[in-house]
């Protein structure tokens, strides 16, 4: 078994794809003509977005989170970069909300956090132990 893709549920798939492109440089790999599903070029594991409507049609009614003021963190994605401060600045300029400025961790990694417009917590970090 292997991880094939992760899906973030959002109100507006095309707008989410545009945010991730502007904030982090990921290109759109696919956007369904319905606008309810799209994917980004993110390497071996695909980061995808689906509308709440599509999720409901697939699995039944699901609660809407961040858009109703729910600040709970349901999961985070981590994006590895060589310059965390610059990545935070670029993300905020693209519409992200800053959560925590970059800081050096005891294990040598630099880590900072932002929230995307749809509420996803995004960790921006340097590689661990020289991994990329």
N, C-alpha and C positions, 0 to 999 in steps of 0.2 A: 504494500500500500504506500501511496505517497500523497502529499498535499497537492491538490490540483489547482485550487483557487480559493480566495476569500471574497465574500460579498458583503459590501456595506449597503444597508438599506437607507434610502434617502428620498426626499420629496421630488427632487429634480435631477435626474441622471445626467443629462447633458451639461447642466451647470456644475455638477460635481466633477465631471471629467475635465471641464475647462479650468476649474480651480486647481486640480492636481497637476494639470499641464503648466499653468502659470506659476504656481507655487513651487513645484518640484521638478518640472521639466519632463514629466512622463507624457508620451504621445498616446493618443487614443488608438487602440487596436481595433475596436469594434463598437458600434452603437447601433442597436436594433432600430429598424424604421419606426417601431411603436414609441421609441424613446423611453421604454421601461427597463432596458438592460444595456449596459455598456462595459467595456473592459479597457484597461490601460496596458501598455507595453511596460512590464516591470521585471522582466527576466524570466526565470524558470517557473515561478509561481505567479499566477495572474491575480491582480487586484481588480475586482469587478464591482459594479454598482447596480442595484436593482431598486425599482420604485416600491414604495410600501404597497401599492395596489397589486403589483406582481407578486410580492411576498404573500399577501392575503389570498390571492387566487391559488397559490401553490400550497400554503400550509394553514390557511385559516386566518382569522383576525389576529393581528399582532399589535402590541401597544406602540404608539408613537412616542419617541423619547425626547430628545433635545429640543425639538421644535415647540414642545409644550412647557419648556422651562426645566425639564428634568436634567439635572447636572450629573446624574450618576454615570460612572464610567462603565460601559458594558464590555469594552475591549480596547486595545490600542494597536496601532501598527507602528513598526519601527523602521525608519528609513536611515540607511547608513550613508554618511557623507564625511569628507575630509575637513569641512569647515562648518561646524554647527552654528556658530553665530551668524554667518552669512545666510545659512539655510533658514534660520528663524526669521531674519529680516525679510528675506524673499517671500516666505510664507505669509508673514503679517502684511506685507505690501499687497499680496494677492487676496487678502480677506480673512486670514486666520486670526484667531484670538490668542495672544501670548498667554501661556500658563506658567512656565518656569524658565527663566534664563539658563543658558548653558552653564554647567558646572563640571568640574573635574571630579570623577569618582575615585575612591581609593584604589580600585583595580586599574586605573589609568585611562579609562574611557571618559570622553566628554559627552554629556547628555543634556538636552533641553527639551521642552515640550510646548506644543501649540495645539489648539482645537481648530478643526476645519469648520467652514460655515455650517455644515450639517451636524456638527457636534462630535465627530470622531477625534479621540485623543491620539495625537501623532508624536511619537518620540523621534527626535532627530539626534543621531549619535555617531560618534566616530567608531571605526571598527574595533572589535575586541581582539587583543593579542595579535594585531596585524592582519586579521581576517578582513576580507572586503566583500 
